[in-house]
Amino acid sequence: MSTSIETLKSYVPALITRRLTSTPAPVISPFSERFAATVLLPTFPASPP
């Protein structure tokens, strides 16, 4: 049985898995959570003609 749970868990984002693990009650209303994130936007020099 744990194998099928692990398989299903692989399709669910980690953020949702952590939330369900900490509070297994059903979600009744919308909620928000904040977490730190970083975005990396590299710039490349224009290639010569």
N, C-alpha and C positions, 0 to 999 in steps of 0.2 A: 504494500500500500504506500509506503514512503517513497517508493520510486515514482509512482504516478503523481504524488504531490510535488516532488522535486521537478518533474517534467513540466507540470502546469506552472510551477513557480518561475521557471525559466522564461515564460512568456509575459510575466508581470513585471513592470518597472520596480526597481529596488526601493524607490521612495514610497510606493504604495504598499509593498511587502512590509517595510518597516512600520508604516502607520497601522496596518492591520495586526501586526505582531504586538505593538504597544497598546492599541485600543481596538479590540475585536468587535466592539458594538457597531451596528449598522450606521451609516452616515445618513442623518435625517435632513440636514441643511448644508448648503455650500460652506466651504471653509477654505482658508488659505494658510500656507506655510511659507516661511522664508528660509532660504539657505544660501550660503556663499557660492558664487560661481565666477568663472573667468572665461572670457572670450578672447581668442587670439586671432587677429586679422593680419596675416602677413602681406607685405607689399613687395611686388617684384618690379625691378626696373624695366622700362620699355626695351624691347629688343631692337637692335640696330636694323635699319631698312635694308 
